[in-house]
């Protein structure tokens, strides 16, 4: 009887085929529709998902950039590259998983959908980027009328009383507060000011857990933002370079109409 002899190369190739055949498929929606939005350039919306409908994901009037930020849980400064249309063209996405799914599971499915329908290709890099690092001041934080820890029910009731014209109201985590500060940077660095380009991100390093009701009174460029944050809230904003994980978009294509 002839014996089959495996060389080292043939054995390696055989093992590679076995391993590839055992790789799990990435999570994916059972059915999905991606169409150009007819809603214009207004604000987008999202329906379904955990907390509303764990059997449905629906995003209306969203750019590809917004969908990527959602799927990967990153802020806009952590995404770069790609064609210009990813930040301007808007799409409606509706998708259903095979069974009820958590938010984490749906975001993994959304990543798969973006890779398939938009031919999205990304890679990670680590870059040194300027950022305002938010920490507690020497005598902070100040837990007073403007800044206090609350439970979710009290938080919702408190926010209903806020007059948004007076400043920045927020209910949520310190990380969400840091994000909201950055979103309002244009009040301090308007077009034509000395600041060039996008304002730097604000990164939470306070270590403060839980939900908070925070109210910061701001008026615009006449205010010194870091000084106001420290005086009112007992938090410091220090501008420095930090090592940041970013996503680089290597390619994307508009999806065919389905």
C-alpha positions as CSV (number, residue, x, y, z in Angstrom):
1,X,0.0,0.0,0.0
2,X,1.3,3.4,-1.0
3,X,1.7,5.9,1.8
4,X,0.9,9.5,1.3
5,X,3.9,11.7,2.3
6,X,3.2,15.3,3.4
7,X,6.0,17.8,2.9
8,X,6.3,20.7,5.4
9,X,4.9,23.1,2.7
10,X,2.0,20.9,1.9
11,X,1.1,20.4,5.6
12,X,1.3,24.1,6.2
13,X,-1.1,24.8,3.2
14,X,-3.4,22.1,4.4
15,X,-3.6,23.6,7.9
16,X,-4.2,27.1,6.5
17,X,-7.2,25.8,4.5
18,X,-8.6,24.2,7.7
19,X,-8.1,27.4,9.7
20,X,-9.7,29.6,7.1
21,X,-12.7,27.3,6.9
22,X,-13.2,27.6,10.7
23,X,-13.0,31.4,10.8
24,X,-16.4,32.7,12.0
25,X,-18.3,35.0,9.7
26,X,-18.6,38.6,10.9
27,X,-22.0,39.5,12.5
28,X,-24.4,40.7,9.8
29,X,-28.1,41.9,9.5
30,X,-30.4,39.3,8.0
31,X,-31.9,41.9,5.6
32,X,-30.8,45.5,5.0
33,X,-31.7,48.5,2.8
34,X,-29.4,51.4,2.0
35,X,-30.8,54.2,-0.1
36,X,-29.9,57.9,-0.9
37,X,-31.9,60.1,1.4
38,X,-34.6,62.3,0.1
39,X,-34.7,64.4,3.2
40,X,-32.2,67.0,2.2
41,X,-29.3,68.2,4.3
42,X,-31.3,68.5,7.6
43,X,-30.5,66.7,10.7
44,X,-30.5,62.9,10.8
45,X,-32.4,60.5,13.0
46,X,-32.3,57.0,14.3
47,X,-35.0,54.6,15.3
48,X,-35.0,51.1,16.7
49,X,-32.1,49.4,18.4
50,X,-31.8,48.4,22.0
51,X,-34.2,50.3,24.3
52,X,-36.6,50.9,21.5
53,X,-36.8,47.9,19.1
54,X,-34.0,45.3,19.4
55,X,-35.2,43.8,16.2
56,X,-34.7,46.9,14.0
57,X,-31.9,49.3,13.1
58,X,-33.0,52.4,11.3
59,X,-30.9,55.5,10.5
60,X,-32.4,58.4,8.4
61,X,-30.6,61.1,6.6
62,X,-27.1,60.2,7.8
63,X,-23.8,60.7,6.1
64,X,-21.4,57.8,5.7
65,X,-19.1,59.6,8.1
66,X,-21.8,59.7,10.8
67,X,-22.6,56.0,10.3
68,X,-18.9,55.2,10.7
69,X,-18.6,57.2,13.9
70,X,-21.7,55.4,15.2
71,X,-20.6,51.9,14.3
72,X,-17.1,52.3,15.8
73,X,-18.0,54.5,18.8
74,X,-15.5,57.2,17.9
75,X,-15.6,61.0,17.6
76,X,-15.1,62.9,14.4
77,X,-11.5,63.9,15.1
78,X,-10.6,60.1,15.2
79,X,-11.6,59.6,11.5
80,X,-9.7,60.9,8.5
81,X,-9.3,60.3,4.8
82,X,-11.8,59.1,2.2
83,X,-13.6,61.0,-0.6
84,X,-15.3,64.3,0.2
85,X,-18.8,62.9,-0.3
86,X,-18.6,60.8,2.8
87,X,-19.3,63.9,4.9
88,X,-22.0,65.4,2.6
89,X,-24.1,62.7,0.8
90,X,-26.9,61.4,3.0
91,X,-28.4,57.9,3.2
92,X,-31.3,56.1,4.8
93,X,-30.5,52.7,6.3
94,X,-33.0,50.2,7.6
95,X,-31.9,46.7,8.7
96,X,-33.1,43.8,10.7
97,X,-31.1,41.2,12.6
98,X,-32.1,37.6,12.5
99,X,-33.0,37.9,16.2
100,X,-33.2,40.6,18.9
101,X,-29.7,42.1,19.3
102,X,-27.9,44.3,21.8
103,X,-26.4,47.7,20.9
104,X,-22.9,46.2,20.7
105,X,-24.1,43.4,18.4
106,X,-25.9,45.9,16.2
107,X,-22.9,48.1,15.9
108,X,-20.8,45.1,14.8
109,X,-23.5,44.3,12.2
110,X,-23.4,47.9,11.0
111,X,-19.7,47.7,10.5
112,X,-20.2,44.6,8.3
113,X,-23.0,46.4,6.4
114,X,-20.8,49.5,5.7
115,X,-18.0,47.2,4.5
116,X,-20.3,45.4,2.1
117,X,-22.5,48.2,0.8
118,X,-20.0,51.1,0.7
119,X,-16.9,49.0,0.0
120,X,-15.5,50.7,3.1
121,X,-11.9,50.0,3.9
122,X,-10.3,51.3,7.1
123,X,-7.2,50.8,9.1
124,X,-6.0,51.9,12.6
125,X,-3.2,54.3,13.3
126,X,-1.9,55.9,16.5
127,X,-1.2,59.7,16.2
128,X,-0.1,62.4,18.5
129,X,-3.0,65.0,18.5
130,X,-3.6,68.2,20.4
131,X,-6.4,67.9,22.9
132,X,-7.9,69.6,26.0
133,X,-7.5,67.1,28.8
134,X,-10.2,67.4,31.4
135,X,-9.2,66.7,35.0
136,X,-10.3,67.7,38.5
137,X,-8.8,70.9,39.8
138,X,-7.1,71.1,43.2
139,X,-10.2,72.2,45.0
140,X,-12.7,70.4,42.7
141,X,-15.0,69.2,41.5
142,X,-17.5,71.7,42.8
143,X,-20.7,69.8,43.8
144,X,-23.1,72.7,44.1
145,X,-26.2,74.1,42.4
146,X,-24.5,74.0,39.1
147,X,-22.8,70.6,39.3
148,X,-24.2,67.7,41.2
149,X,-24.6,63.9,40.8
150,X,-28.1,62.7,40.2
151,X,-30.0,59.6,39.4
152,X,-31.6,59.1,36.0
153,X,-35.2,60.1,37.1
154,X,-34.0,63.3,38.8
155,X,-31.7,64.0,35.8
156,X,-34.6,64.0,33.4
157,X,-36.7,66.2,35.6
158,X,-33.9,68.6,36.1
159,X,-33.2,69.0,32.4
160,X,-36.8,69.9,31.7
161,X,-36.3,73.1,33.8
162,X,-33.1,74.2,32.1
163,X,-33.1,77.3,29.8
164,X,-30.7,76.4,27.1
165,X,-30.1,80.1,26.3
166,X,-28.2,80.5,29.5
167,X,-25.4,78.0,28.7
168,X,-24.7,74.3,28.2
169,X,-27.1,72.0,30.0
170,X,-26.1,68.3,30.1
171,X,-27.3,65.1,31.6
172,X,-24.9,62.2,31.4
173,X,-21.4,61.0,32.0
174,X,-18.3,63.1,32.3
175,X,-17.2,61.7,28.9
176,X,-20.4,63.1,27.4
177,X,-19.8,66.4,29.0
178,X,-16.3,66.5,27.5
179,X,-17.8,65.8,24.1
180,X,-20.4,68.6,24.5
181,X,-17.8,71.1,25.5
182,X,-16.0,70.3,22.2
183,X,-19.2,70.6,20.2
184,X,-19.6,74.1,21.5
185,X,-16.1,75.3,20.8
186,X,-17.3,77.4,17.9
187,X,-18.6,79.8,20.5
188,X,-15.0,80.4,21.5
189,X,-13.2,79.8,18.2
190,X,-15.6,81.3,15.5
191,X,-14.8,81.5,11.8
192,X,-12.1,84.2,11.3
193,X,-10.6,83.8,14.8
194,X,-7.0,83.0,15.4
195,X,-7.8,79.3,15.7
196,X,-7.2,77.5,12.4
197,X,-9.1,74.3,11.5
198,X,-11.3,72.2,13.8
199,X,-11.2,72.9,17.5
200,X,-9.2,70.3,19.5
201,X,-11.1,67.4,21.2
202,X,-11.8,67.4,24.9
203,X,-10.8,64.2,26.6
204,X,-12.2,63.1,30.0
205,X,-9.5,62.1,32.5
206,X,-11.4,63.1,35.6
207,X,-12.1,59.5,36.7
208,X,-15.5,60.6,37.9
209,X,-18.1,57.8,37.4
210,X,-21.8,58.0,37.1
211,X,-24.4,60.5,35.7
212,X,-24.3,64.2,36.4
213,X,-26.4,67.3,35.8
214,X,-23.9,70.0,34.7
215,X,-24.7,73.5,33.8
216,X,-21.9,75.8,32.5
217,X,-22.7,79.4,31.9
218,X,-20.9,80.7,28.8
219,X,-21.3,83.7,26.6
220,X,-18.9,83.4,23.7
221,X,-15.4,84.5,22.7
222,X,-15.2,87.1,25.5
223,X,-15.1,84.2,28.0
224,X,-11.9,82.3,28.8
225,X,-13.3,78.7,28.4
226,X,-10.7,76.9,30.6
227,X,-10.9,79.5,33.2
228,X,-14.7,79.4,33.3
229,X,-14.7,75.6,33.5
230,X,-12.3,75.7,36.5
231,X,-14.1,78.6,38.2
232,X,-17.6,77.2,37.8
233,X,-17.1,73.5,37.9
234,X,-13.8,72.8,39.6
235,X,-12.4,71.1,36.5
236,X,-9.2,71.9,34.6
237,X,-8.7,72.0,30.8
238,X,-5.1,71.6,29.9
239,X,-4.1,71.7,26.2
240,X,-1.5,69.0,25.4
241,X,-0.7,66.4,22.8
242,X,-2.0,62.9,23.5
243,X,-1.6,59.5,21.8
244,X,-4.9,58.9,20.0
245,X,-6.2,55.8,18.1
246,X,-7.6,57.0,14.8
247,X,-9.3,55.3,11.9
248,X,-8.0,56.1,8.4
249,X,-10.4,55.6,5.5
250,X,-8.6,53.8,2.7
251,X,-11.5,53.7,0.3
252,X,-15.3,53.9,-0.1
253,X,-17.8,53.8,-2.9
254,X,-21.4,54.9,-3.1
255,X,-23.7,51.9,-2.8
256,X,-25.9,50.8,-5.6
257,X,-29.6,51.7,-5.2
258,X,-31.5,48.7,-3.8
